[in-house]
Every structure is written in C-alpha cells, then in structure tokens.
C-alpha cells in the first residue's frame, strides 16, 4: 500500500510540473478566441439582411467559441490561466459574463467537485446527479421519476442549458459569503446591461435570432463534455473510507480523444484525467502533460463514437463497480428479498 501511495505521489508531482501559466500563450489564446467570436457575432447580424437561415449557422459556430471562452473562464477559476491572480479574476469575471457564469459561485462549486469527484458520500455539489442501484431501488415513485427525467437526454441536454443559464447561475445559495454574492450580482447586472444595449441597437428579434442559438449550442456542448468525462462504464466511485484522490482523477475521469479541431474548440478539456490530477495545469499544457506522463496513457480513452454509449448509463452499481441501465435493474425492483439484502448492506445516500 505504501508503495502504491508513493507511486501516486510521484505521478501527481510529475504532472504538477506543467502547472506553469504562460502569459504570452494566455494572451494569444484570448485573442484567437474572443476575436473570432466577436467577428462571428457581427457576421451573423449582418447576414440577417440576407436570411435568418444564414445567420443561425454562423451563430451556432459562434456557440463553439463560447465553449472555448468557458474553458478560459474555467482555468481562471482554478487560478491557472495567468500567473497573476488579479488577471485571473478580471478575465474570469469578463469571460463569465460572456458565458453567463458568475465567477465566485462557480469557482466554489467546481472546487468542491474536484475535491469530492467519485466520492459516494460527498456527492451533490458541482456534479451530475448520480444514483446508485441501491438508492434507486429504495427511492419512492416520485424520486425515481425525477431521476429518470433528469437523466433523460432530452431534459439534460435540451432543457439543461435553459435551467443552467436562467436559474442555476443567476441565484446565490442562502449561506453564500459576500464576495460570492457580489460576484453574482455584478455578473447579472452586466448581462442585463449588455443585452439591453444590444437589443436597443439591433432590436430584440435580431438579438434573439443570434444569441439564443449561441447559448443553446454552447450550453448543450458544455453539459455533454462534463457528463461524458465522468459517466463511462467503469468510472471510479467509492465510499469515503476507500476514496482516493489520485484514483478518482485517473480512473474516474476519461481521456476524451477528439478530432484536433474539436480538441481546440474545447480547450483540450478532453484530457480530463490530467486536469483532475492537477487542476492548476492550464488548458494549453494539458496535452503535453498527458503525452509526457506514460502512466496517464492507461486512462480510459473514449472517442466521439464510443462516447455516445454513455447515454445508456443511468445508475452506478457499487457491487460490480460499473454503470448500468434502467432496464438492467428492473429484476431487482421485482425481487423484495434481494432488495432487502442490499438495503441492509448499504444505507441510502439520503440517510447519510
């Protein structure tokens, strides 16, 4: 065990050597992301004089750049995009306004996600909702229905962006500290001001034709990326007593091997195992960190095609350490004896 811990420590240390922000690279990434986004927004508006059918595709492409802007925002919340933490806060706040994410609120939730990813006893903040087979079996009819609706692709990827942008990101938790509250207020006020000015300048119809596809595409892609990089068949989940940070990072986060253009648009976040192992590694160093660290090559690799299979995975089977479908657990719901044995073995998440 000590030998394993030492290897894990060395692995984490070897990756952390890439946690070196490069201001020149960061500025270059800002320019090659923000300028094309603004240009596409302008072209989409100009194309409305020809046809909305021309404007919408341009807006959808701009949505891809919003995903890349979000990755910059994401790095800033980790303090990894620039060396200067002040620069990270400023750029993070601005990119958060563009992507509709409040900087301090998301920073807190996402840091909790990193500290608890794969921990069955500490789920619930910054995560995709995951029920174990036992929890689902014990849940009420309404509890199961709510979970099934949540995990439905139409709800998650279709309605998810609407909930995320209009509700989840707009309000603070009751016990949020002043810094977090002010960040959300500033973000909300800035969004209202910018959107109001744009509507006054070009009209509400033109604004909606352009901005809605941008946000919808960006939101759906963002949720998909977050979902697929932790929801694969043999992902890592353990109780608090058995949970291990390094194993959760390497075994519980996938390497999403994307075509180069999509890797660029997504800010190399497909190297998610690297990111979880060392969150301070900026997105522009993730690929190099992966390639330079042979043990990371063993991480679960998924492709565009194989990632589609993750839509089937609904519940986590703690006994067999794998995701299963709703269909596979139907026999359990019809077998009270087997259910009683599972109930005795493990308390429900809600009871903890």
C-alpha positions as CSV (number, residue, x, y, z in Angstrom):
1,X,0.0,0.0,0.0
2,X,2.8,2.4,0.9
3,X,4.5,1.6,-2.5
4,X,1.2,2.4,-4.3
5,X,0.8,5.7,-2.4
6,X,4.4,6.6,-3.3
7,X,3.7,6.0,-7.0
8,X,0.6,8.1,-6.8
9,X,2.5,10.9,-5.1
10,X,5.2,10.7,-7.8
11,X,2.5,10.7,-10.6
12,X,0.8,13.8,-9.1
13,X,4.2,15.5,-8.7
14,X,5.3,14.8,-12.3
15,X,2.0,16.3,-13.7
16,X,2.2,19.3,-11.4
17,X,5.4,20.4,-13.2
18,X,3.2,21.5,-16.0
19,X,1.2,23.8,-13.7
20,X,3.1,26.9,-15.1
21,X,0.9,29.6,-16.5
22,X,2.4,31.3,-19.6
23,X,1.1,34.9,-20.0
24,X,2.1,35.1,-23.7
25,X,0.2,31.9,-24.5
26,X,-2.7,33.0,-22.4
27,X,-3.0,36.4,-24.2
28,X,-2.7,34.6,-27.6
29,X,-5.5,32.2,-26.6
30,X,-7.7,35.2,-25.6
31,X,-7.1,36.8,-29.0
32,X,-7.7,33.7,-31.1
33,X,-10.9,33.0,-29.1
34,X,-12.6,36.4,-28.4
35,X,-11.8,38.0,-31.8
36,X,-13.3,35.2,-33.9
37,X,-16.3,35.0,-31.5
38,X,-17.0,38.8,-31.9
39,X,-16.5,38.6,-35.7
40,X,-18.9,35.7,-36.0
41,X,-21.5,37.6,-33.9
42,X,-21.1,40.6,-36.2
43,X,-21.3,38.5,-39.4
44,X,-24.4,36.7,-38.1
45,X,-26.1,40.1,-37.5
46,X,-25.0,41.3,-41.0
47,X,-26.3,38.1,-42.6
48,X,-29.8,38.8,-41.2
49,X,-30.2,41.2,-44.1
50,X,-29.9,38.2,-46.4
51,X,-31.6,35.4,-44.4
52,X,-32.0,34.2,-40.9
53,X,-31.1,30.8,-42.3
54,X,-27.6,32.1,-42.9
55,X,-27.4,33.9,-39.5
56,X,-28.3,30.9,-37.4
57,X,-25.5,28.6,-38.6
58,X,-23.0,31.4,-38.0
59,X,-24.4,31.8,-34.5
60,X,-24.1,28.1,-33.9
61,X,-20.4,28.2,-34.9
62,X,-20.0,31.2,-32.5
63,X,-21.5,28.9,-29.8
64,X,-18.5,26.7,-30.2
65,X,-16.2,29.6,-29.4
66,X,-18.3,30.3,-26.3
67,X,-17.3,26.8,-25.2
68,X,-13.7,27.8,-25.7
69,X,-14.3,31.0,-23.8
70,X,-15.8,28.9,-21.0
71,X,-12.6,26.9,-20.8
72,X,-10.7,30.1,-20.3
73,X,-13.2,31.1,-17.6
74,X,-12.7,27.6,-16.1
75,X,-8.9,28.0,-15.9
76,X,-9.3,31.4,-14.3
77,X,-11.4,29.9,-11.5
78,X,-8.5,27.5,-10.9
79,X,-6.1,30.4,-10.9
80,X,-4.2,28.6,-13.7
81,X,-4.7,30.7,-16.9
82,X,-2.4,33.6,-15.9
83,X,0.4,33.9,-13.3
84,X,-1.3,36.9,-11.8
85,X,-4.4,36.0,-9.7
86,X,-5.7,39.5,-10.3
87,X,-5.6,38.9,-14.0
88,X,-7.3,35.6,-13.5
89,X,-10.2,37.3,-11.5
90,X,-10.6,40.0,-14.1
91,X,-10.5,37.8,-17.2
92,X,-12.6,35.2,-15.3
93,X,-15.3,37.7,-14.5
94,X,-15.4,39.0,-18.1
95,X,-15.5,35.6,-19.6
96,X,-18.1,34.6,-17.0
97,X,-20.3,37.4,-18.2
98,X,-20.0,36.3,-21.8
99,X,-20.8,32.7,-20.9
100,X,-23.3,33.7,-18.2
101,X,-21.4,32.1,-15.3
102,X,-20.7,34.0,-12.1
103,X,-17.0,33.7,-11.2
104,X,-17.0,33.2,-7.5
105,X,-20.1,31.0,-7.3
106,X,-18.9,28.6,-9.9
107,X,-15.4,28.6,-8.5
108,X,-16.6,27.4,-5.2
109,X,-18.8,24.7,-6.6
110,X,-16.3,23.5,-9.0
111,X,-13.5,23.3,-6.4
112,X,-15.9,21.1,-4.3
113,X,-16.4,18.9,-7.4
114,X,-12.7,18.4,-7.7
115,X,-12.3,17.6,-4.0
116,X,-15.1,15.1,-4.0
117,X,-15.4,13.6,-7.5
118,X,-16.1,9.9,-7.3
119,X,-16.8,10.1,-3.5
120,X,-20.2,8.4,-2.9
121,X,-20.6,10.1,0.5
122,X,-19.9,13.6,-0.7
123,X,-22.0,14.0,-3.9
124,X,-24.3,16.9,-4.6
125,X,-22.2,20.0,-5.4
126,X,-21.0,20.7,-8.9
127,X,-21.8,17.2,-10.1
128,X,-24.1,15.4,-12.5
129,X,-26.7,13.7,-10.3
130,X,-25.8,10.0,-10.0
131,X,-27.8,7.5,-8.0
132,X,-26.5,4.0,-7.1
133,X,-28.6,1.0,-7.9
134,X,-29.4,0.6,-4.1
135,X,-30.5,4.2,-3.8
136,X,-32.8,4.0,-6.9
137,X,-34.3,0.7,-5.6
138,X,-35.1,2.4,-2.2
139,X,-36.4,5.6,-3.8
140,X,-40.1,6.5,-3.9
141,X,-42.1,6.5,-7.2
142,X,-41.6,10.3,-7.4
143,X,-37.9,10.0,-6.6
144,X,-37.4,7.5,-9.4
145,X,-39.5,9.6,-11.8
146,X,-37.5,12.8,-11.0
147,X,-34.2,10.9,-11.5
148,X,-35.4,9.3,-14.8
149,X,-36.5,12.7,-16.1
150,X,-33.1,14.3,-15.1
151,X,-31.2,11.6,-16.8
152,X,-33.3,11.7,-20.0
153,X,-31.1,13.1,-22.8
154,X,-33.8,15.5,-24.0
155,X,-34.1,17.0,-20.5
156,X,-30.4,17.0,-19.7
157,X,-29.1,18.4,-23.0
158,X,-32.2,20.0,-24.2
159,X,-33.7,21.7,-21.2
160,X,-30.4,21.7,-19.2
161,X,-28.9,24.8,-20.8
162,X,-32.1,26.8,-20.1
163,X,-32.1,25.8,-16.4
164,X,-28.4,26.4,-16.1
165,X,-28.4,29.9,-17.7
166,X,-31.7,31.3,-16.4
167,X,-31.9,29.7,-12.9
168,X,-28.9,27.9,-11.5
169,X,-26.3,30.6,-12.4
170,X,-28.5,33.6,-11.5
171,X,-29.1,32.9,-7.8
172,X,-26.8,32.5,-4.8
173,X,-27.1,29.9,-2.1
174,X,-28.6,31.1,1.1
175,X,-25.3,31.0,3.1
176,X,-23.1,32.5,0.3
177,X,-20.5,34.8,1.5
178,X,-20.5,38.5,0.5
179,X,-17.7,38.0,-2.1
180,X,-19.7,35.3,-3.8
181,X,-22.9,37.3,-3.7
182,X,-21.3,40.4,-5.2
183,X,-19.7,38.4,-8.0
184,X,-23.2,37.0,-9.0
185,X,-24.8,40.4,-8.7
186,X,-22.1,42.0,-10.9
187,X,-22.4,39.3,-13.5
188,X,-26.2,39.5,-13.6
189,X,-26.2,43.3,-13.8
190,X,-23.5,43.2,-16.6
191,X,-25.5,40.7,-18.6
192,X,-28.7,42.8,-18.3
193,X,-26.8,46.0,-19.3
194,X,-25.0,44.4,-22.3
195,X,-28.1,42.6,-23.5
196,X,-30.2,45.7,-23.1
197,X,-27.8,47.8,-25.2
198,X,-27.7,45.2,-27.9
199,X,-31.5,45.0,-28.1
200,X,-31.7,48.8,-28.3
201,X,-29.0,48.8,-31.0
202,X,-30.3,45.9,-33.3
203,X,-33.8,45.1,-32.0
204,X,-35.0,42.2,-29.8
205,X,-35.8,39.9,-32.8
206,X,-32.3,40.1,-34.3
207,X,-30.8,39.7,-30.9
208,X,-32.7,36.6,-30.1
209,X,-32.1,35.0,-33.5
210,X,-28.4,35.4,-32.9
211,X,-27.9,34.9,-29.2
212,X,-30.3,32.0,-28.5
213,X,-28.5,29.6,-30.9
214,X,-25.1,30.7,-29.4
215,X,-26.2,30.0,-25.9
216,X,-28.1,26.8,-26.7
217,X,-25.2,25.2,-28.6
218,X,-22.7,26.3,-26.0
219,X,-24.8,25.1,-23.1
220,X,-25.6,21.7,-24.7
221,X,-22.0,21.0,-25.7
222,X,-20.8,22.1,-22.3
223,X,-23.1,19.8,-20.4
224,X,-22.2,17.0,-22.7
225,X,-18.5,17.4,-22.1
226,X,-19.0,17.5,-18.4
227,X,-21.3,14.5,-18.5
228,X,-19.3,12.2,-20.7
229,X,-16.0,12.7,-18.9
230,X,-17.3,11.1,-15.7
231,X,-20.1,8.9,-16.9
232,X,-18.4,6.0,-18.6
233,X,-18.9,2.3,-17.9
234,X,-16.1,1.6,-15.4
235,X,-15.8,5.0,-13.9
236,X,-14.5,5.3,-10.3
237,X,-16.8,5.7,-7.3
238,X,-16.0,4.7,-3.7
239,X,-17.2,5.3,-0.2
240,X,-15.4,8.0,1.8
241,X,-13.3,5.3,3.7
242,X,-12.0,3.9,0.4
243,X,-11.9,7.0,-1.7
244,X,-8.6,8.1,-3.1
245,X,-7.9,11.5,-4.9
246,X,-5.4,10.2,-7.4
247,X,-7.5,7.1,-8.4
248,X,-10.6,9.3,-8.6
249,X,-8.7,11.6,-11.0
250,X,-7.1,9.0,-13.2
251,X,-9.8,6.2,-13.1
252,X,-12.8,8.5,-12.6
253,X,-12.1,10.9,-15.4
254,X,-11.8,9.9,-19.0
255,X,-9.5,10.9,-21.8
256,X,-11.9,12.2,-24.5
257,X,-9.9,11.7,-27.7
258,X,-11.4,14.3,-30.0
259,X,-10.5,15.3,-33.6
260,X,-8.0,18.2,-33.5
261,X,-10.5,20.9,-34.4
262,X,-12.9,19.8,-31.6
263,X,-10.0,19.5,-29.2
264,X,-9.0,23.1,-30.0
265,X,-12.6,24.4,-29.6
266,X,-13.0,22.5,-26.3
267,X,-9.7,23.8,-24.9
268,X,-8.2,20.3,-24.6
269,X,-10.6,19.6,-21.7
270,X,-10.8,16.1,-23.1
271,X,-7.6,15.5,-21.1
272,X,-9.8,15.4,-18.1
273,X,-7.8,12.9,-16.2
274,X,-4.8,15.3,-16.3
275,X,-7.0,18.2,-15.3
276,X,-8.4,16.4,-12.2
277,X,-5.0,15.1,-11.2
278,X,-3.6,18.6,-11.2
279,X,-6.2,21.4,-11.7
280,X,-3.6,24.1,-11.8
281,X,-2.3,22.9,-15.2
282,X,-3.7,25.4,-17.7
283,X,-5.6,24.0,-20.7
284,X,-2.8,24.9,-23.1
285,X,-0.5,22.5,-21.2
286,X,-2.8,19.5,-20.8
287,X,-1.9,17.6,-23.9
288,X,1.8,18.0,-23.2
289,X,1.3,16.8,-19.6
290,X,-0.5,13.7,-20.9
291,X,2.0,12.9,-23.6
292,X,4.9,13.3,-21.2
293,X,3.5,11.1,-18.5
294,X,3.3,7.4,-19.6
295,X,1.2,6.2,-16.6
296,X,-1.6,8.5,-17.8
297,X,-1.7,6.7,-21.1
298,X,-3.6,4.0,-19.3
299,X,-6.6,6.2,-18.5
300,X,-9.9,5.2,-20.0
301,X,-10.0,6.6,-23.6
302,X,-13.3,7.4,-25.3
303,X,-13.9,8.7,-28.8
304,X,-16.8,10.6,-30.3
305,X,-18.4,7.3,-31.4
306,X,-17.8,5.4,-28.1
307,X,-18.9,8.3,-26.0
308,X,-22.4,8.1,-27.3
309,X,-22.8,4.8,-25.4
310,X,-22.6,6.8,-22.2
311,X,-26.2,8.0,-22.7
312,X,-27.2,4.4,-21.7
313,X,-25.5,4.6,-18.4
314,X,-28.0,5.6,-15.7
315,X,-27.2,4.1,-12.3
316,X,-23.9,3.1,-10.6
317,X,-23.6,-0.5,-9.4
318,X,-21.4,-0.3,-6.3
319,X,-21.0,-4.1,-6.2
320,X,-19.7,-4.5,-9.7
321,X,-18.1,-1.1,-10.0
322,X,-19.8,-0.2,-13.2
323,X,-22.7,1.9,-14.6
324,X,-25.8,0.1,-15.6
325,X,-29.1,0.9,-17.5
326,X,-32.5,1.2,-16.0
327,X,-33.5,-2.0,-17.8
328,X,-30.8,-3.9,-16.1
329,X,-32.2,-3.1,-12.6
330,X,-35.8,-4.0,-13.3
331,X,-35.4,-7.5,-11.9
332,X,-34.1,-6.0,-8.7
333,X,-37.3,-3.9,-8.2
334,X,-39.4,-7.1,-8.6
335,X,-37.4,-9.0,-6.0
336,X,-38.1,-7.8,-2.5
337,X,-35.7,-10.4,-1.0
338,X,-32.7,-9.2,-2.9
339,X,-33.7,-5.6,-2.3
340,X,-33.8,-6.2,1.4
341,X,-30.3,-7.7,1.4
342,X,-29.0,-4.6,-0.5
343,X,-30.8,-2.3,1.9
344,X,-29.1,-4.0,4.9
345,X,-25.7,-3.8,3.2
346,X,-25.7,-0.1,2.4
347,X,-27.7,2.9,3.7
348,X,-29.2,5.2,1.2
349,X,-27.4,8.4,0.2
350,X,-30.3,10.5,1.6
351,X,-29.8,8.9,5.0
352,X,-26.1,9.8,5.3
